[in-house]
């Protein structure tokens, strides 16, 4: 008997199996977010130990981001071929190993190569995690579940900043990399035992039909689907045009504007994530407080992402995104002017704009994903979001390479915040007509 898999997943209860998938995947993305920001959090301590200036550290940060760009595209292809579960677990074990090995780095060259490899695993984990959650969730919960996965990245950065602010003075920066490697390995071992494969992937593999029936029965809590049940899906087949479809006449303007928006937004986001601890320590804040600045930035980001997702659904993604871009640009421009005039803030005065900027800038990032999903048709939605995010990583790489050089100049902190302000204004200009 043929049954529609999509109908079964929609009508069955949410159940413990879906809760398990959501908890495991969200937990691994929290650790992913921790490892993404780890080099930036440890940067002040590494610069001091190795006697480096900020310019020399830029390629280390850029290497991780370049690896993430390649890993995002590669990881999605691998997941489509072998399954979301093995691709995700493999990515986690890979980035965990490379992160732990980074504790043995003796200089920026060694660390840069290891962070390049780490980035491949970090980037590969995200599309498979997102796909696995989306394909297990019923339609009415899908957008909230995916939002939870996206918000897990700044949660990981927030927890990482809090831990590093305590661990680096007590145990040194290498201990942070060891923790960043061991924790994902332990979670990966749990995933090997308990994490199920995506039902939407299994339904495309006739040789996995027994496994699919077993999982659907686990979700149902009984054995209502017997051995003669064959599941099929009514989900539309993804388009085969790839970039050609994205650049076709009906979608060309949308694609160019979204690519520009993602590039500018990631330049602004990673311009803060990569260089905030270095910028704050350069203003005279103690190292633990400089690292803790990233915690406040990510905390604001979690609130901004949740608020942005709610406001986007109520008022429209484009309108909400425009407001967040302008808010972030205003906050950064005020901070840049204050620094240019010689006003050096204390700890409390510095953390308030950091918190507010985090809310606006990370809210922009979440809003862009929502806008891309709303503007692309089903036939190329996944490809459209994937290409926009991959090319947006170019802005992150630029921020890593340019940030160290600009911060080393006279009034470098003010100049860098001015650059990030312009990036947000360009993002606003790129997406305001969509």
Secondary structure as GFF3:
##gff-version 3
##sequence-region A 1 434
A	DSSP	beta_strand	2	4	.	.	.	ID=ss1
A	DSSP	alpha_helix	5	11	.	.	.	ID=ss2
A	DSSP	alpha_helix	15	36	.	.	.	ID=ss3
A	DSSP	alpha_helix	38	50	.	.	.	ID=ss4
A	DSSP	alpha_helix	54	82	.	.	.	ID=ss5
A	DSSP	alpha_helix	84	102	.	.	.	ID=ss6
A	DSSP	alpha_helix	108	136	.	.	.	ID=ss7
A	DSSP	alpha_helix	139	171	.	.	.	ID=ss8
A	DSSP	alpha_helix	173	194	.	.	.	ID=ss9
A	DSSP	alpha_helix	199	202	.	.	.	ID=ss10
A	DSSP	three_ten_helix	206	208	.	.	.	ID=ss11
A	DSSP	alpha_helix	209	220	.	.	.	ID=ss12
A	DSSP	beta_strand	230	232	.	.	.	ID=ss13
A	DSSP	alpha_helix	243	246	.	.	.	ID=ss14
A	DSSP	alpha_helix	252	282	.	.	.	ID=ss15
A	DSSP	alpha_helix	287	315	.	.	.	ID=ss16
A	DSSP	alpha_helix	317	340	.	.	.	ID=ss17
A	DSSP	alpha_helix	347	375	.	.	.	ID=ss18
A	DSSP	three_ten_helix	378	380	.	.	.	ID=ss19
A	DSSP	alpha_helix	381	407	.	.	.	ID=ss20
A	DSSP	alpha_helix	412	431	.	.	.	ID=ss21
###
